[in-house]
Amino acid sequence: MKRPFAQLVGTGHYTPSKILDNAYFEKIFDTSDEWIRERSGIRERRIAEKHETLAYMGTASCRQVLDDAGLTPLDVDGIVVGTASPDRFLPSTACDIQAELGAHNAAAFDVAAACSGFLYAISAAEGMIASGTARNVLVIGGDRLSTIADYTDRTTSVLFGDGAGATLVQPAENGERGVLATYLKTDGRLGELLCRPGGGGNHPPDEQLLKDRTYFIRMAGREVFKNAVRSMADACDQALQQAGMSGEDVDLLIPHQANIRIIEATAKHAKIPMDKVFVNVDRYGNTSAGSIPIALDEAVRDGVIKPGSLVLLVAFGGGFTWASVLVRW
Ligand code: UT7
């Protein structure tokens, strides 16, 4: 089938209003605002209050998308959520969003691909459109990493924040606007470098889990960094190659917001100047699957993305997973 057969219509996002700045971590760790800003580019991150569940943030994002698209929840026939921090293991967060939204006609499921989750979810939605299974698929990316970050570990907790965003995937209409390329890649051999060792079927909750803190995220930062730079470069190349385009054609690069140094290396590799790169890692930190859809919505609402813009979305995360989606807006 010749692309584009799916397009993205409407955007939305939700981030909690509670801000945790770097000064907070100076009080609890041997760290400094300067170290965090220089090594990661992060100034502050948003932290969810108790009522701001992932389903709450995702539902708020979806309402904005449906408003943009002029649809009601009953028009939705698919809901796909990319996340690594679901509100609970059963049912999926997508089911909870379906119920909260009142989207009673939608099939709903989660996709677990860590920070690449939103792009994997777009690809799943594209498949539903191509197979004729659905015509209006809400795709949500979001994480509430504050619930699985280890606030006794200065090497990881300073990086993470909470938030979600969404878009709607529909059949393409005029053959120009829509998803021009998607690329998904995984290397499970590197899984241990970024993982939550306990809490699942291999280590069900017990007292030991709380003592050894294996419930929380563990990351070998330096190794993850190196792989992120390599994988994000690969993801840029593959999507552009599929579409027969180059970095010079791109109007806006939206990379996963994990670290400003990874973002700059990705842009340099793809030959995209930094004034065509969307950056909000300074304000939100790493929101995992939330990072790209939050940035996408901000870019659309700020007028940075206009009808006809060529937008390259690129992600990397635990698994390892990496991915790219090239869209004509
Ligand atoms: O979402 C996708 C997955 N995540 C990522 O993409 C994150 C990838 N990794 C990174 O962003 C970076 O590796 C970090 C920001 C996590 C760390 O930056 P780095 O330049 O790679 O630092 P490092 O891990 O090599 O650590 C340098 C030093 C170490 O001290 P020694 O061993 O040199 O004495 C760390 O212990 O910095 C120390 N350090 C800190 N110092 C002050 C680590 N965390 C902190 C901290 N404050 N918060």
Residues whose N, C-alpha, C, O or C-beta is under 5 A from the ligand:
A	BS01	UT7	D30 T31 S32 W35 R39 S40 C115 R154 T155 V158 G221 R222 V224 F225 A228 A258 N259 N286 F316 G317
